[in-house]
């Protein structure tokens, strides 16, 4: 039997090893490569093209959403499954819009990842019932009034990443280094976030971001 090759992209070695152990026990699947950041993943694919990729959202430098977009441009035949710690209600739709074929939260990964992997390999889309319902609700209006959106929906993918890092206590310089951006660019993102969320100053931004992260996002 020819095994289907899977690339795992995650900056947490323990999670990579755990997923690899689970997948490699299957007779028809094998983890052919692991990468801890996007550039490593792209270089790995140039050497050996996998049948699919498992990608985390939070990666140093280019984040998972941007990597998915890059893969769609360079290797559109490689389907992507996102396995992330982040709240699916916020990130699943963004991931699918970027080109992913599935989204699963890490808390559920051990139970559902093999089902999700096979669904994605078969060309299907895998998301939880909760997300399926939420996405359908966006297309259905009640008495002509569309469903209300979260303030976070106003933020771009990169702004959302910066906002999350602010809430985790990272300073502007630390965010710039992690995302491989200039300090000026991060300051520009901060300004855009304040405008979009109608926050008066940096203190309000920090408080809001911390509360948001602590609420489980």
Secondary structure, DSSP 8 states (H G I E B T S, - for coil): ---EEEEEE-S-HHHHHHHHHHHHTSTTEEEEEEESSHHHHHHHHHHS--SEEEE-S--SSS-HHHHHHHHHHH-TTSEEEEEESS-HHHHHHHHHHHT-SEEEEHHHHHHHHHHHHHHHHTT--B--HHHHHHHHHHH--BTTB-----GGGGS-HHHHHHHHHHHTT--HHHHHHHHT--HHHHHHHHHHHHHHTT--SHHHHHHHHHHHHHTT-
